[in-house]
């Protein structure tokens, strides 16, 4: 836990033991930055500041959506910034703020163990660096909170820029026909869309939170001007994410159309091949029919000749009527009957 006095001379670090006395002063701006709300930090929030138990519990636990609660002497705000994880996963980095009469308390986390703890401190470190370098001189809690939230919004914008570069790369792969594995490519497309949707949600909800804060009567005119500007920044993030998401949706639809056309062409080629094989099979069957028919026609005289060529006790061919003339008639008649039959069936 870092206790800082912010003034025209920059930042002065103070021990936690002096916090109660510092809060009683009217001439100082106190900034308490808590990297993680452990038991000691929760005790300070409850006993030294006297914050509501529900607000303290929100700092200890994880909040899925942004929120704002207005109390008689301070406001409690919960916001999120994105951090990129593996395979397009978006980590929600939580930043809680207590904005009071002469103090700002920033509480980070809790965060996913897979996330570098330093990522949660991006915004407050950036603001602290600006103050130390003399580029920022916040005189009121509203100005300090404004600087911190603006840094958070810049991180959201940088995330949109990062995903946008991925979208352009994916679009070039689609138009260039170098998508590789279609399933993996579709996963990349939808992971990019998920990232844009996540940031879009953060911007939309953050804008709604600060839009509500503009209606709080306890906010000073100068503070209200800063709140309106923050709401406008969040709305800009939402608009940027929406625009890139629509562009990405066009890329997805283009790729899906390409896959549909390719599938249709493959289906036509397969149908043509099936038709060709069917016709070839039909032609082959017709040839087999003709061969079988002619084999049967020539088999009839062969059968008669075979019968008459057997060794009978009384050889029929030695007699004129029952001999060769009858055999020839039977041969011709049998072949003729089979020829006519096959002809009617269309086999010949």
Residue, then its C-alpha position, 0 to 999 in steps of 0.5 A: x500500500x502506497x500513501x502519497x501526497x500530491x501537490x505542486x512540488x510533485x509526489x511525496x511518499x508517506x507511511x501508512x501510520x500518518x494516513x488518518x492525520x493526512x485525511x484531516x488536512x484540507x490543504x493536501x491531496x492524498x493518493x492511496x494506491x493499493x496493489x491488492x486488497x488484502x486483510x491489512x488493506x481492507x482494515x484501512x479502508x474500513x477503519x481509517x476511511x470508514x467506507x461502506x462494508x459492501x464497497x470494501x467487499x467489492x474491493x476484496x472480491x471480483x466484480x464482473x461489471x463496472x459500477x458506481x455508488x454515490x455516498x454522502x462524502x465520496x463516490x465508489x467506482x469500478x472499471x475494467x481494462x483489457x489485457x490480452x491472454x493466450x489464444x485471444x482470451x481477454x482478461x478483465x483487469x479491475x480498477x476500483x476508485x474511492x473519490x473523496x473530498x481530499x483523497x483518491x484511493x485506487x485498488x487493483x484486482x483481484x486478477x487472474x493468476x495467469x496475468x502479470x501483476x504489473x499489468x494491473x498497475x499500468x494506469x496508476x504507474x503511468x499517472x505517477x510517472x507524469x506527476x513525477x516528471x512534472x507533466x501533470x499537476x492534479x490539484x483536486x481528487x477529480x483531476x487525479x481520478x480523471x488522469x487515472x481513468x484517461x490512462x485506462x481508456x488509452x489502454x482500451x484504445x491500444x487494445x482496439x489498435x492491436x486487434x485491428x492490426x490482427x483484423x487487417x492481417x486476417x483480411x489480407x490472408x482471406x483476399x490472398x487465399x492463404x488462410x491455411x487450416x480453415x478451422x483454425x482460421x475461423x477460430x482466429x476470426x472469432x477470437x478477434x471479434x471476441x476481443x473487439x466485443x469485450x472492449x466495446x462492452x467495457x467502453x459502453x458500460x464505462x460510458x453508462x457509469x460516467x453518464x450517471x455520475x454527471x447527474x450527481x449533485x455532489x459533483x462540482x462544476x469542474x468535476x462534472x466537466x471532467x466526468x462528461x469528458x470521460x463519458x465521451x472518451x468511453x463512447x469513443x472507445x465503443x464507437x471504435x470497437x463497433x467500427x472495427x467489429x463491423x469491418x471484421x464481420x465483413x471479412x468473416x462473411x467474405x470468407x464464409x461466402x468463399x467457403x460456400x462457393x468452394x463447397x458448391x464447386x466441389x459438390x458440382x465436380x463430385x456430381x459430375x464424376x458420379x454421373x460419369x461413373x453412372x453412365x460408364x456403368x450403364x454402358x458397361x451393363x449394356x455391353x454385358x447384356x449384348x455379350x450374354x445375349x449372343x452367348x446364349x444365341x450361339x449356345x443353342x446350336x452348340x447344345x444341339x450339336x453336343x447332344x447329337x454328337x453323343x454315342x447313342x446305341x442307334x445313332x440318330x444322324x444315320x437316319x435322314x429325317x431324325x438325323x442332320x436335317x432335324x439337328x440343323x432345324x433345331x439349331x436354327x430355331x433355337x437361335x432364332x427364338x433367343x434372338x427374337x426374345x433378346x431383341x424385344x428386351x432391347x439387349x441387341 
